[in-house]
Amino acid sequence: MSVEKGANWGERAQPPADLIVVDDSAAAIETIAAERRANRPPPAIGLRGGDLVRTLGGPTTPDLASAEEALHVTVDLG
């Protein structure tokens, strides 16, 4: 599946209270890998920047943890 300009890839939603905010996709991968090693489910992650944010039409809200709304997308981690 390819990403197309103008396509709807998520919905606006209030970030969850337990959101982990990271700077980019690489930091998100590190966080998810640590959770997998600990046999915990992947957490909700907020991205401040990086390739995925640009692909989905960023920029994001500077303070995602206290934002009233942000783009919520589900990503298949494989």
Stockholm file with secondary structure:
# STOCKHOLM 1.0

chainA/1-78         MSVEKGANWGERAQPPADLIVVDDSAAAIETIAAERRANRPPPAIGLRGGDLVRTLGGPTTPDLASAEEALHVTVDLG
#=GR chainA/1-78 SS CCCCTTCCCCEEECCCTTCEEESSHHHHHHHHHHHHHTTCCCCCEEESSSHHHHHTTCCCCTTGGGCSCEEECCCCCC
#=GC SS_cons        CCCCTTCCCCEEECCCTTCEEESSHHHHHHHHHHHHHTTCCCCCEEESSSHHHHHTTCCCCTTGGGCSCEEECCCCCC
//
